[in-house]
């Protein structure tokens, strides 16, 4: 998971023009009229919203970073569920219907992360995972309601929002494809990372395998870079320096925004290329 700057993609026009009226209509449906059946939210289903989400997240799942536009349609995911909320304790409660057409509440997600299902994992028994309408808080008394802001609830949110949090500072990875909480996190962030890993099913075996393959690809490229740099440092041969720059550009291609599993790539590059980057900085 990586940070996504939502400001790089303009809010779709349909959400600017229709959101407030639709949210008011949903409030009337649920609260004023006392209906229990689900309100038919339409604005977020507009094609321009889907297209904007594809651009914002580069065709990838906001949670697991797998490319989804090639093999299946994206799920227009409501980070805070619009109809019902599974709090993890007791029966489901009414959802955040007033955020159904809120641009800040919409993400792209793959079916595996967004819908509940059973998944094999690398080691151990299969797990049931998928966010669906799950939205846990560490303090249920801070749950936001219609007309209130989210400031207090944000402090007790237990799922990582890739457009708000900085996932690159929260996760670490291993060479076999495992995803884990970064070392040294405080208790609050550690709990948030663990809850997110389990909720989104980020330990599922398919992801584990893909991350392991990505680790190998990046390791191979880093070794090419390291070899070229060491040769250049020993000889100061400009041709070798050109090869070094070529290999660095190849790594940049692996790190481009549209590539999968950038969280792992950035983690590995940060931990294994820092010495070379320091050497270059000192020479300059």
Rosetta silent file (secondary structure, phi, psi, omega in degrees, C-alpha in Angstrom):
SEQUENCE: XXXXXXXXXXXXXXXXXXXXXXXXXXXXXXXXXXXXXXXXXXXXXXXXXXXXXXXXXXXXXXXXXXXXXXXXXXXXXXXXXXXXXXXXXXXXXXXXXXXXXXXXXXXXXXXXXXXXXXXXXXXXXXXXXXXXXXXXXXXXXXXXXXXXXXXXXXXXXXXXXXXXXXXXXXXXXXXXXXXXXXXXXXXXXXXXXXXXXXXXXXXXXXXXXXXXXXXXXXXXXXXXXXXXXXXXXXXXXXXXXXXXXXXXXXXXXXXXXXXXXXXXXXXXXXXXXXXXXXXXXXXX
SCORE:     score description
SCORE:     0.000 S_00000001
   1 L     0.000  139.850 -179.391    0.000    0.000    0.000 S_00000001
   2 L  -131.543  162.850  175.855    1.248    3.487   -0.868 S_00000001
   3 L   -73.808  136.105  176.777    0.141    7.060   -0.282 S_00000001
   4 L  -121.395  121.613  179.236   -2.064    8.490   -3.034 S_00000001
   5 L   -81.031  105.236 -176.155   -2.429   12.258   -3.310 S_00000001
   6 H   -64.676  -23.230 -177.731   -6.105   12.752   -4.060 S_00000001
   7 H   -68.601  -14.528 -178.892   -5.487   16.353   -5.131 S_00000001
   8 H   -74.790  -12.034  178.746   -3.783   15.206   -8.327 S_00000001
   9 L  -122.780  120.144 -179.610   -7.189   14.238   -9.760 S_00000001
  10 L   -60.067  147.865  176.815   -9.998   16.836   -9.917 S_00000001
  11 L   -63.554  129.685  179.480  -13.260   15.952   -8.241 S_00000001
  12 L   -56.831  140.413 -176.164  -15.685   14.590  -10.881 S_00000001
  13 H   -55.971  -38.890 -177.301  -18.281   17.148  -11.908 S_00000001
  14 H   -62.009  -30.560  178.964  -21.197   14.876  -11.044 S_00000001
  15 H   -79.603  -23.571  175.589  -20.041   14.781   -7.424 S_00000001
  16 H   -76.232  -42.467 -172.694  -19.780   18.562   -7.327 S_00000001
  17 H   -83.848  -33.988 -169.602  -23.207   19.160   -8.816 S_00000001
  18 H  -111.937  -13.931 -170.436  -25.296   16.318   -7.394 S_00000001
  19 H   -60.882  -48.987 -175.169  -23.702   15.147   -4.145 S_00000001
  20 H   -61.674  -43.605  179.446  -25.379   17.540   -1.691 S_00000001
  21 H   -63.710  -40.401 -179.132  -28.867   16.949   -3.074 S_00000001
  22 H   -68.312  -39.614  178.300  -28.374   13.196   -3.029 S_00000001
  23 H   -63.915  -40.016  177.615  -27.051   13.213    0.526 S_00000001
  24 H   -65.333  -39.909  178.235  -30.053   15.249    1.667 S_00000001
  25 H   -63.941  -38.294  178.014  -32.398   12.847   -0.132 S_00000001
  26 H   -66.240  -39.405  178.042  -30.708    9.900    1.622 S_00000001
  27 H   -63.878  -42.311  177.389  -31.123   11.630    4.985 S_00000001
  28 H   -61.684  -42.499 -179.285  -34.800   12.190    4.259 S_00000001
  29 H   -60.469  -48.243 -174.257  -35.171    8.543    3.240 S_00000001
  30 H   -82.914  -47.894 -168.823  -33.570    7.122    6.371 S_00000001
  31 H   -95.147  -49.206 -177.494  -34.226    9.635    9.131 S_00000001
  32 H   -71.360  -46.032 -178.188  -37.206   11.787    8.176 S_00000001
  33 L   -90.225  -14.982  176.278  -39.254    9.008    6.568 S_00000001
  34 L    71.939   27.981  179.446  -37.832    6.215    8.726 S_00000001
  35 L   -77.722  145.198  177.182  -37.178    3.769    5.878 S_00000001
  36 L  -101.966  -20.845  179.954  -34.991    0.705    6.503 S_00000001
  37 L   -71.236  153.659 -174.659  -34.470   -0.330    2.877 S_00000001
  38 L   -66.201  134.990  174.924  -31.257    0.831    1.194 S_00000001
  39 L   -73.264  142.897 -177.736  -31.337    4.223   -0.492 S_00000001
  40 L   -88.122   90.744  176.544  -30.458    4.137   -4.183 S_00000001
  41 L   -75.563  130.789 -175.395  -27.292    6.235   -4.440 S_00000001
  42 L  -115.997  -34.691 -170.208  -26.619    7.079   -8.084 S_00000001
  43 H   -57.076  -45.659 -175.846  -23.992    9.815   -8.345 S_00000001
  44 H   -67.560  -16.841 -178.998  -20.970    7.688   -7.456 S_00000001
  45 H   -83.495   -5.561 -179.710  -21.983    5.131  -10.089 S_00000001
  46 L   -61.365  144.125 -177.503  -21.485    7.643  -12.913 S_00000001
  47 H   -59.866  -33.166 -178.770  -18.816    6.625  -15.446 S_00000001
  48 H   -66.250  -27.463  175.435  -16.836    9.803  -14.877 S_00000001
  49 H   -70.093  -45.131  177.289  -16.325    8.742  -11.247 S_00000001
  50 H   -59.331  -46.068 -178.843  -15.037    5.356  -12.333 S_00000001
  51 H   -63.398  -39.388  179.278  -12.695    6.937  -14.868 S_00000001
  52 H   -65.889  -39.041  178.869  -11.390    9.415  -12.300 S_00000001
  53 H   -66.759  -39.157  177.680  -10.693    6.614   -9.807 S_00000001
  54 H   -61.211  -43.086  179.003   -8.824    4.625  -12.451 S_00000001
  55 H   -67.511  -44.232 -176.822   -6.628    7.638  -13.156 S_00000001
  56 H   -60.800  -43.116 -175.644   -6.118    8.487   -9.486 S_00000001
  57 L  -102.542   13.265  176.711   -5.039    4.981   -8.517 S_00000001
  58 L    54.515   37.509  177.409   -3.358    4.148  -11.845 S_00000001
  59 L    71.280   14.769 -176.546   -5.722    1.252  -12.462 S_00000001
  60 E  -113.386  161.901  173.757   -4.647   -0.444   -9.236 S_00000001
  61 L   -71.394  132.871 -179.352   -6.355   -1.494   -6.028 S_00000001
  62 L   -63.613  -22.759 -174.420   -5.897    1.184   -3.364 S_00000001
  63 L   -97.519  -53.329 -174.080   -5.211   -1.504   -0.766 S_00000001
  64 L   -99.297  -11.608  178.018   -3.169   -4.325   -2.290 S_00000001
  65 L    70.936   15.903  174.894   -1.749   -2.420   -5.319 S_00000001
  66 L   -78.067  145.305  177.047   -2.666   -5.161   -7.780 S_00000001
  67 E   -72.823  125.726 -175.541   -3.553   -4.061  -11.312 S_00000001
  68 L  -117.165  -18.088 -175.915   -7.292   -4.597  -11.692 S_00000001
  69 L   -73.356  -18.123 -178.016   -8.374   -2.859  -14.885 S_00000001
  70 L   -77.010  -39.242 -171.194   -6.789   -5.523  -17.086 S_00000001
  71 L  -107.734  -20.804 -175.960   -8.664   -8.537  -15.726 S_00000001
  72 L  -160.261  160.044  176.860  -11.823   -7.217  -14.050 S_00000001
  73 L   -69.682  152.535  178.710  -13.875   -4.072  -13.405 S_00000001
  74 L   -78.164  154.517  167.763  -12.928   -2.009  -10.382 S_00000001
  75 E   -91.146  124.951  174.096  -15.056   -1.795   -7.277 S_00000001
  76 E   -79.603   93.694 -169.824  -15.895    1.829   -6.521 S_00000001
  77 E   -83.163  130.280  171.256  -15.117    1.390   -2.862 S_00000001
  78 E   -91.820  112.176 -178.942  -16.631    3.529   -0.100 S_00000001
  79 L   -56.379  -50.275  169.557  -13.937    3.738    2.563 S_00000001
  80 L   -94.450  116.906 -171.776  -16.636    4.529    5.096 S_00000001
  81 L   -57.557  139.813 -172.702  -19.510    2.171    4.148 S_00000001
  82 L   -84.918  -29.545 -172.046  -22.573    3.947    2.792 S_00000001
  83 L  -106.947  -55.824  178.701  -25.433    1.607    3.785 S_00000001
  84 E  -131.138  152.506  178.245  -24.507   -0.571    6.768 S_00000001
  85 E  -121.145  125.569  169.667  -21.499   -0.675    9.073 S_00000001
  86 E   -91.341  108.474 -177.190  -20.012   -3.804   10.562 S_00000001
  87 L   -82.623  -11.687 -174.751  -18.346   -2.464   13.704 S_00000001
  88 L    92.882  -11.304 -179.649  -16.927   -5.857   14.643 S_00000001
  89 L  -138.676  122.300  176.424  -19.159   -5.920   17.713 S_00000001
  90 L    77.752 -171.336 -177.801  -22.919   -6.498   17.707 S_00000001
  91 L   -70.930  161.376  177.543  -25.376   -6.003   14.831 S_00000001
  92 L   -66.442  146.988  179.371  -24.679   -3.819   11.818 S_00000001
  93 E  -116.759  169.717 -178.032  -25.600   -0.153   12.169 S_00000001
  94 E   -62.257  140.402 -174.941  -26.631    2.503    9.648 S_00000001
  95 L   -82.125 -175.314 -179.889  -23.835    3.531    7.324 S_00000001
  96 L   -86.262   67.423 -174.142  -22.326    6.862    6.353 S_00000001
  97 H   -62.923  -26.762 -179.052  -25.038    7.578    3.789 S_00000001
  98 H   -77.395   -1.927  177.352  -24.094   11.284    3.710 S_00000001
  99 H  -113.359    9.071 -174.701  -20.659   10.329    2.346 S_00000001
 100 L   -62.537  -32.845  179.637  -21.880    8.084   -0.480 S_00000001
 101 L  -114.611   24.700  177.636  -21.078   10.698   -3.140 S_00000001
 102 L   -88.593  119.606 -176.662  -18.198   12.330   -1.281 S_00000001
 103 H   -55.779  -37.388 -177.944  -15.046   12.229   -3.451 S_00000001
 104 H   -69.345  -12.277 -178.271  -12.820   11.893   -0.378 S_00000001
 105 H  -102.002    2.257 -175.228  -14.644    8.700    0.588 S_00000001
 106 E  -108.743  134.359  176.814  -14.221    6.908   -2.747 S_00000001
 107 E  -136.524  166.377  170.505  -11.352    4.608   -3.722 S_00000001
 108 E   -96.984  141.672 -178.751  -10.745    1.918   -6.307 S_00000001
 109 E  -145.194  152.727  173.291  -10.481   -1.624   -4.977 S_00000001
 110 L   -84.220  162.543 -178.238  -10.186   -5.158   -6.262 S_00000001
 111 H   -63.252  -33.609 -177.670  -12.887   -7.679   -5.433 S_00000001
 112 H   -67.124  -39.562  179.780  -10.566   -9.650   -3.138 S_00000001
 113 H   -77.834  -30.892 -170.446   -9.829   -6.660   -0.889 S_00000001
 114 H   -96.606  -24.392 -176.852  -13.340   -5.220   -1.009 S_00000001
 115 L  -114.995  143.147 -176.845  -15.614   -8.271   -0.867 S_00000001
 116 L   -70.673  133.454  178.584  -15.653  -10.912    1.829 S_00000001
 117 E  -161.673  172.349  178.508  -14.240  -14.273    0.796 S_00000001
 118 E   -99.927  133.471 -175.528  -12.080  -17.183    1.884 S_00000001
 119 E  -133.000  141.307  169.758   -8.420  -17.082    0.892 S_00000001
 120 L   -73.362  150.655  174.367   -5.432  -19.393    1.195 S_00000001
 121 E  -123.832  167.463 -174.280   -2.374  -17.922    2.871 S_00000001
 122 L   -59.938  -40.532  178.892    1.290  -18.827    2.592 S_00000001
 123 L  -139.438  135.168  178.498    1.303  -20.624    5.933 S_00000001
 124 L   104.790 -176.901 -178.298   -1.604  -21.685    8.110 S_00000001
 125 L   -74.244  154.423  176.331   -5.316  -22.223    7.667 S_00000001
 126 L   -55.687  152.350 -179.919   -7.340  -20.274    5.064 S_00000001
 127 E  -116.545  153.949  170.966   -8.608  -16.881    6.205 S_00000001
 128 E  -101.514  122.095 -175.471  -11.872  -15.018    5.674 S_00000001
 129 E  -147.752  173.093 -177.307  -11.106  -11.459    4.596 S_00000001
 130 L   122.506  127.743 -170.753  -12.406   -8.544    2.549 S_00000001
 131 L   -66.462  -51.333 -177.452  -13.512   -5.152    3.836 S_00000001
 132 L    49.905 -113.682 -178.494  -17.107   -4.991    2.548 S_00000001
 133 L  -108.369   19.931 -179.494  -18.974   -2.971    5.222 S_00000001
 134 E   -80.678  127.632  176.038  -16.423   -3.437    8.003 S_00000001
 135 L  -150.758   84.909 -174.934  -15.235   -0.196    9.577 S_00000001
 136 L   -83.326  150.185  173.519  -13.882   -0.652   13.107 S_00000001
 137 E  -125.230  153.002  176.630  -12.944    2.074   15.582 S_00000001
 138 L   -79.274  -15.093  177.885  -10.927    1.765   18.765 S_00000001
 139 L  -141.459  102.715 -174.451  -13.569    3.889   20.528 S_00000001
 140 H   -64.456  -22.842 -179.813  -17.147    3.410   19.344 S_00000001
 141 H   -68.770  -13.128 -179.781  -18.309    6.552   21.186 S_00000001
 142 H   -94.610    5.556 -179.599  -16.396    8.611   18.603 S_00000001
 143 L   -58.783  127.674 -177.656  -18.442    7.226   15.670 S_00000001
 144 L   -73.057  152.977  178.000  -19.455   10.156   13.435 S_00000001
 145 L  -129.320  170.313 -178.682  -23.093   10.930   12.683 S_00000001
 146 L   -55.454  130.303  178.391  -24.962   12.969   10.077 S_00000001
 147 L    91.899  -12.519  179.251  -24.050   16.642   10.300 S_00000001
 148 L   -97.921  160.324  174.903  -20.877   16.082   12.322 S_00000001
 149 L   -87.902  177.000 -174.334  -17.318   16.273   11.060 S_00000001
 150 L  -101.226    7.472 -171.428  -14.910   13.342   11.091 S_00000001
 151 H   -57.610  -49.330 -178.092  -12.164   14.934   13.176 S_00000001
 152 H   -71.195  -38.531  179.954  -12.714   12.921   16.369 S_00000001
 153 H   -65.351  -36.215  179.833  -13.503    9.688   14.544 S_00000001
 154 H   -57.440  -31.374 -177.600  -10.308    9.980   12.494 S_00000001
 155 L   -70.017  -20.323 -176.071   -8.295    9.730   15.702 S_00000001
 156 L  -119.557   11.564  178.220   -9.706    6.269   16.469 S_00000001
 157 E   -65.536  137.111 -176.491   -9.983    4.838   12.936 S_00000001
 158 L  -109.174    4.771  174.708   -8.511    1.316   12.692 S_00000001
 159 L  -115.829  139.711  179.703   -8.193    0.980    8.909 S_00000001
 160 L   -75.502  130.576  174.458   -5.480    2.682    6.884 S_00000001
 161 L  -102.959  111.391 -175.137   -6.697    5.216    4.361 S_00000001
 162 L   -66.033  -11.494  177.077   -4.063    5.424    1.580 S_00000001
 163 L   -97.004   -0.140 -179.513   -5.179    8.965    0.723 S_00000001
 164 L  -124.335  -49.314 -178.640   -4.694   10.219    4.291 S_00000001
 165 L   -81.099  175.044  177.730   -2.098    8.043    6.007 S_00000001
 166 L  -116.356   81.568 -174.310    1.482    7.419    4.886 S_00000001
 167 H   -55.846  -31.778 -178.890    1.554    3.634    4.326 S_00000001
 168 H   -61.072  -22.374  178.566    5.238    3.634    3.307 S_00000001
 169 H   -92.918   -5.295 -173.096    6.070    4.535    6.915 S_00000001
 170 L  -109.248  -24.733 -176.594    3.769    1.887    8.387 S_00000001
 171 E  -110.470  151.985  166.399    4.567   -1.341    6.485 S_00000001
 172 E  -131.549  165.315 -175.054    7.665   -3.443    5.998 S_00000001
 173 E  -134.319  158.550  175.870    8.222   -6.442    3.736 S_00000001
 174 L  -119.470  167.178 -174.502   10.387   -9.555    3.696 S_00000001
 175 L   -69.303  -11.608  176.789   12.128  -11.337    0.844 S_00000001
 176 L   -96.565    7.114  175.248    9.532  -14.121    0.835 S_00000001
 177 L    96.664    5.090 -179.814    6.696  -11.645    0.152 S_00000001
 178 L   -73.120  149.355  174.680    5.343  -11.168    3.667 S_00000001
 179 E  -118.668  131.649 -171.445    3.815   -7.821    4.676 S_00000001
 180 E  -142.424  163.733  172.074    4.200   -6.721    8.297 S_00000001
 181 E   -65.526  141.303  175.438    3.952   -3.662   10.537 S_00000001
 182 L   -61.819  148.046  179.559    7.065   -1.513   10.389 S_00000001
 183 L   -71.402  145.054  175.834    9.288   -1.869   13.424 S_00000001
 184 L    85.193    8.576  177.923    9.095    0.796   16.108 S_00000001
 185 L   -69.987  152.000  172.591    5.490    1.870   15.536 S_00000001
 186 L   -73.723  170.101 -173.560    3.499    3.130   18.488 S_00000001
 187 H   -60.194  -39.419 -178.349    0.659    0.951   19.753 S_00000001
 188 H   -63.109  -49.670 -179.118   -2.013    2.885   17.851 S_00000001
 189 H   -69.060  -36.148  178.066   -0.317    2.606   14.447 S_00000001
 190 H   -61.237  -42.748  178.457    0.695   -1.012   15.059 S_00000001
 191 H   -65.909  -39.236  179.916   -2.936   -1.923   15.725 S_00000001
 192 H   -64.074  -42.514  179.273   -4.071   -0.006   12.634 S_00000001
 193 H   -65.019  -47.081 -179.054   -1.576   -1.832   10.409 S_00000001
 194 H   -62.650  -40.656  178.744   -2.457   -5.271   11.780 S_00000001
 195 H   -64.849  -40.041 -179.673   -6.188   -4.597   11.427 S_00000001
 196 H   -67.734  -42.063  178.968   -5.722   -3.408    7.844 S_00000001
 197 H   -58.824  -44.113 -178.314   -3.603   -6.416    6.859 S_00000001
 198 H   -74.282  -40.291 -176.745   -6.259   -8.805    8.139 S_00000001
 199 H   -66.509  -45.893 -178.340   -9.282   -6.840    6.883 S_00000001
 200 L   -83.287   -5.237  179.547   -8.035   -6.368    3.319 S_00000001
 201 L    68.594   38.576 -175.455   -6.587   -9.889    3.201 S_00000001
 202 L   -74.306   -2.986  175.175   -3.087   -8.671    2.388 S_00000001
 203 L   -96.150    2.117 -175.118   -1.636  -12.023    3.491 S_00000001
 204 E   -61.213  147.944 -167.177   -3.485  -14.017    0.830 S_00000001
 205 H   -61.674  -35.742 -179.759   -1.233  -16.449   -1.009 S_00000001
 206 H   -62.090  -42.738  177.912   -1.618  -14.889   -4.470 S_00000001
 207 H   -66.155  -43.209  179.362   -0.386  -11.540   -3.161 S_00000001
 208 H   -53.854  -46.936 -179.279    2.370  -13.206   -1.176 S_00000001
 209 H   -64.668  -45.049 -178.350    3.661  -14.855   -4.351 S_00000001
 210 H   -65.183  -38.928  177.901    3.460  -11.680   -6.453 S_00000001
 211 H   -67.170  -36.566  177.426    5.299   -9.643   -3.841 S_00000001
 212 H   -63.047  -43.378  178.494    8.010  -12.311   -3.635 S_00000001
 213 H   -64.227  -38.923  178.499    8.492  -12.162   -7.411 S_00000001
 214 H   -65.245  -40.330  178.346    8.630   -8.372   -7.297 S_00000001
 215 H   -58.138  -44.682 -179.599   11.255   -8.528   -4.543 S_00000001
 216 H   -61.987  -45.455  179.993   13.440  -10.767   -6.724 S_00000001
 217 H   -59.430  -43.327 -178.155   13.112   -8.436   -9.729 S_00000001
 218 H   -70.081  -40.091  178.123   14.088   -5.403   -7.675 S_00000001
 219 H   -58.878  -43.375  179.140   16.974   -7.220   -5.976 S_00000001
 220 H   -60.725  -43.612 -178.908   18.395   -8.184   -9.377 S_00000001
 221 H   -68.564  -38.825  178.057   18.196   -4.569  -10.562 S_00000001
 222 H   -63.357  -38.155  178.395   19.747   -3.240   -7.362 S_00000001
 223 H   -65.057  -38.246  176.100   22.640   -5.671   -7.777 S_00000001
 224 H   -62.417  -42.459  179.027   23.242   -4.378  -11.321 S_00000001
 225 H   -64.027  -46.251 -178.388   23.274   -0.830   -9.980 S_00000001
 226 H   -62.060  -42.597 -179.633   25.617   -1.721   -7.124 S_00000001
 227 H   -63.802  -43.620 -179.997   28.018   -3.539   -9.448 S_00000001
 228 H   -64.999  -40.803 -179.492   28.131   -0.619  -11.881 S_00000001
 229 H   -66.463  -42.634  179.465   28.684    1.900   -9.097 S_00000001
 230 H   -63.292  -39.609  178.234   31.482   -0.116   -7.499 S_00000001
 231 H   -66.212  -40.774  178.921   33.211   -0.476  -10.868 S_00000001
 232 H   -65.956  -42.760 -179.601   32.906    3.223  -11.543 S_00000001
 233 H   -60.196  -32.588 -178.399   34.182    4.133   -8.056 S_00000001
 234 H   -81.864  -26.034 -172.394   37.259    1.966   -8.671 S_00000001
 235 H  -118.879  -23.040 -173.528   38.016    3.195  -12.208 S_00000001
 236 L    56.004   30.323  179.535   36.220    6.536  -12.725 S_00000001
 237 L   -78.464  122.416 -177.154   35.532    5.249  -16.237 S_00000001
 238 H   -64.444  -30.356  177.253   32.877    7.453  -17.883 S_00000001
 239 H   -65.433  -38.809  177.754   31.519    4.522  -19.903 S_00000001
 240 H   -68.768  -35.926  176.181   30.848    2.630  -16.683 S_00000001
 241 H   -62.496  -39.456  176.236   29.200    5.745  -15.258 S_00000001
 242 H   -60.983  -40.657  178.607   26.900    5.777  -18.275 S_00000001
 243 H   -65.022  -38.725  177.148   26.025    2.138  -17.541 S_00000001
 244 H   -59.377  -46.795  178.988   25.312    3.065  -13.936 S_00000001
 245 H   -63.450  -36.988  176.744   22.884    5.794  -15.044 S_00000001
 246 H   -60.668  -46.299 -178.986   21.248    3.359  -17.448 S_00000001
 247 H   -66.660  -34.992  176.523   20.664    0.858  -14.630 S_00000001
 248 H   -65.135  -38.004  177.887   19.294    3.606  -12.375 S_00000001
 249 H   -67.749  -33.062  175.467   16.837    4.567  -15.102 S_00000001
 250 H   -64.328  -38.175  177.004   15.752    0.939  -15.348 S_00000001
 251 H   -65.765  -38.408  178.365   14.986    1.029  -11.640 S_00000001
 252 H   -60.722  -33.831  177.242   12.952    4.213  -12.118 S_00000001
 253 H   -64.659  -40.560  177.860   10.805    2.316  -14.591 S_00000001
 254 H   -65.535  -29.168 -177.185   10.122   -0.324  -11.925 S_00000001
 255 L   -92.149    4.092 -177.568    9.258    2.501   -9.514 S_00000001
 256 L   -66.123  153.734 -170.036    6.866    4.334  -11.845 S_00000001
 257 L   -59.948  -26.208 -176.371    3.423    5.110  -10.432 S_00000001
 258 L   -85.644   -3.568 -178.145    1.561    2.639  -12.652 S_00000001
 259 L   -83.186  152.491 -178.717    3.592   -0.378  -11.500 S_00000001
 260 L   -77.119  154.192  169.275    2.294   -2.880   -8.951 S_00000001
 261 L    57.802   45.217  179.977    3.496   -3.272   -5.349 S_00000001
 262 H   -67.934  -26.284  176.480    5.308    0.037   -5.089 S_00000001
 263 H   -57.919  -46.317  177.037    5.162   -0.147   -1.309 S_00000001
 264 H   -65.357  -45.148 -177.999    7.503   -3.128   -1.409 S_00000001
 265 H   -59.009  -47.544 -178.488    9.693   -1.587   -4.122 S_00000001
 266 H   -66.173  -36.781  177.157   10.176    1.649   -2.197 S_00000001
 267 H   -61.296  -46.415 -177.155   10.878   -0.226    1.018 S_00000001
 268 H   -68.232  -44.185  179.687   13.566   -2.306   -0.638 S_00000001
 269 H   -62.353  -44.322 -179.658   15.174    0.596   -2.502 S_00000001
 270 H   -59.451  -40.026 -174.873   15.240    2.731    0.651 S_00000001
 271 H   -83.867  -22.828 -174.038   16.937   -0.008    2.649 S_00000001
 272 H  -113.934  -10.343  179.652   19.409   -1.258    0.050 S_00000001
 273 L  -115.046    4.265 -176.600   20.403    1.771   -2.009 S_00000001
 274 H   -62.939  -35.287 -178.204   20.834    4.390    0.698 S_00000001
 275 H   -66.293  -41.656  178.862   24.613    3.882    0.851 S_00000001
 276 H   -66.552  -41.594  179.399   25.062    4.511   -2.880 S_00000001
 277 H   -63.325  -35.263  176.991   22.796    7.562   -2.781 S_00000001
 278 H   -67.019  -39.478  177.913   24.869    8.916    0.097 S_00000001
 279 H   -60.972  -43.950 -179.582   28.068    8.353   -1.895 S_00000001
 280 H   -64.353  -42.126  179.664   26.621   10.249   -4.862 S_00000001
 281 H   -62.089  -39.956  179.804   25.507   13.111   -2.616 S_00000001
 282 H   -66.699  -35.881  179.457   28.992   13.386   -1.113 S_00000001
 283 H   -70.970  -26.698 -178.973   30.603   13.494   -4.563 S_00000001
 284 L   -90.360    0.000    0.000   28.286   16.267   -5.627 S_00000001
